Amino acid sequence: MNTQVKDLPIMDYPPLTEDLEEAKEHLDLYGMALIKNVLSTDEVDQMDNRLTEQFYGEEKFKVGSKVRGDEGFGVESSEEEKVSRLVWNLINKGDCFLKLIDHPKILPLIQHIIGERVCLCSMGAHMNGSGNERMALHQDQWPLVPHPMEFPFMANVMYLISDNSLENGGTRLIPGSHKWPLLDYKTANSEEVQKMAVSLSAPKGTAIVWEGRVWHGNGLNRSGSIRSNISTAFLQPWVKPQEYHQYSIREEVIERLSEKQKHILGFSAFGTLGGHDGSSVSPAEFDPNRESIGILKP
Ligand SMILES: O=C(O)CCC(=O)C(=O)O
């Protein structure tokens, strides 16, 4: 085994908890926490039904993203092999998902990792079909920005809409890997490191929270059914989000968002960032043709 890999410390998964203070301790120690019963059975059922409908709706209209899973390794897959769907931008795809923008049990944990001011990076479902392949192990926050940074500026939450297990390809994370020295992708995807990332088993309704430096990926689903998890990723507000919300959210959805949710989606300025003409006026209701100051003469 390569010496660099041999020396990397590994840990078991933290135990499930419902105590937010304990979850914060887990985040510091393991880089991740497993919070039980974040979503009720009714909420899970409602989201599950909406996702299943959306999966087949996007299939019917031939839109959205279909994958086998291992495309990140540069391999090609046929249409039949693309058994999984990434259902992007759930904000537009059902009111039941809007509560995940600022879930009261989860937002304090995100703020514990990246600070008070957070902005939503993206919200999408990983609906992994049976027969999928493993995606490359990756860190969420690198290479998102051009330089690796030794502090967490991103945090992810995976809401389990299906029970996750070894058989259906539960998410695989490497607890403690947020403290590893920076690895290149080849080393991180060597067999030795892959073996350290084991599919976790946890009941639906659980939320996995992890910081942006934890190495992770999906698992192999061989269960015969789809495994659905919703990823809701957050950033410090100076980073460009994956989804440009002011542009992508449909008008009828904007009307249903609270002021707090709009702020997390970047519809208002963060300090001196994201305003216009030197002010911090919200870009949400801003019409540049009317309000942006152009060429003026005395
Ligand atoms: O589908 C999964 O279990 C993992 C997805 C993932 O790696 C991610 O959202 O970054």
The ligand as an SDF file (V2000), in Angstrom:
LIG
                    3D

 10  9  0  0  0  0  0  0  0  0999 V2000
  -25.8220    9.5050   -4.2610 O   0  0  0  0  0  0  0  0  0  0  0  0
  -25.0350    9.4510   -3.3160 C   0  0  0  0  0  0  0  0  0  0  0  0
  -25.1590    8.6410   -2.4150 O   0  0  0  0  0  0  0  0  0  0  0  0
  -23.8400   10.3900   -3.2500 C   0  0  0  0  0  0  0  0  0  0  0  0
  -24.0120   11.6790   -3.9900 C   0  0  0  0  0  0  0  0  0  0  0  0
  -22.8320   12.5800   -3.8430 C   0  0  0  0  0  0  0  0  0  0  0  0
  -21.7250   12.1500   -3.7760 O   0  0  0  0  0  0  0  0  0  0  0  0
  -22.9660   14.0370   -3.7590 C   0  0  0  0  0  0  0  0  0  0  0  0
  -24.0920   14.5630   -3.6830 O   0  0  0  0  0  0  0  0  0  0  0  0
  -21.9380   14.7610   -3.7470 O   0  0  0  0  0  0  0  0  0  0  0  0
  1  2  2  0
  2  3  1  0
  2  4  1  0
  4  5  1  0
  5  6  1  0
  6  7  2  0
  6  8  1  0
  8  9  2  0
  8 10  1  0
M  END
$$$$
